[in-house]
């Protein structure tokens, strides 16, 4: 199977890089309106990254990422920072 949502994936599946080194596990998959997977939430142990399905291939019970563990963790850190920034920017002023 290949990326772009054309593979079966379930929570708990191992995610590895192209060299076979473990990156983490699938936490969940997000599908589009047609039921095709468009992104995966990958748990790296201390961070979670939302990555496009086109970044992955699957074989058996293992999902392989085109990104290295370091790249996935960097993306997760950036997403964490963005969510925290967005959270503080979108809060409505308190009414007293």
N, C-alpha and C positions, 0 to 999 in steps of 0.2 A: 504494500500500500504506500501511497505517497501523501504529501502534505495537501494543503488547501481543503482540509475537511474530509478527505476521502479515506478515512481510516476509523476503526473502532477504538475507543478509548474509554476507560472507566477510572474513577477515583482509586488511588492506591497503586496504580501502575508505576513502575520505575521509569524515571527519565534519565537518560544518559547522553553524553556528548558523542561526537562522531568517532572518538577513539575508544568508546566503551566505558569511560569513567562515569561513575554515578554523579548526577546533578541533584536529584531529589525525587519527589513523587508527584503525581497528578493529584491535585486537590479537587478540581472540578473542570468541566468542559462547558463552554457556552456555544450554543448552536444558533444559526441564523433562522429566518422564517421557513426555509426549505428543509430544516433539520440537519443541515451540514454543520460540522464543528467549525467555528471561526476563530476561537481562541481557547487556550488552556490556562488554568491557574496552576502554577508549579510551586510546590513547597520545597524550599532549599534547606530547611531545617530551622533557620532563624528569620527567613524572609519569604514572602510570597510574590511571585511575578505573574502578571497577565501577559501572555505572549501569543502572537498570531499563529494559527494552525499551520500556515504555510512554512513555519520554521521547523516543523516536525515531520518525521516519518514513523511508522509503527510496524513492528513485526512481532507476532505472538503477544506476549504480555509486557513488552518493553517499548517505550517511546524514545526515539532518538532525536535530539535537538541539533540544529545546525550551529547553535551557539555553544560556547564553552561554559563551564560552571561559573567562571569569573564574570563572563558577559551577562549571564542570567542574573547573578547576584547584583551586578551593577545596575541592571535594568530594574530589579526589585527595589533597590535603594532609591533610584530616581523616582519610581512610582510612589514609594512611601513619602518622599519629600514633597512631591506634587500634590498628593492627597492631603497632607497636613497643611500645605500652603493654601490649597483650595478650600479646606475646611475653615480656615481662619478668615479667608476673604469673602466667603459666602454667608457668614453668619449675619443675621439681621441685627440692627442695633436694638438693645433692650429698651422696652417701654416701661416707664415708671410712672 
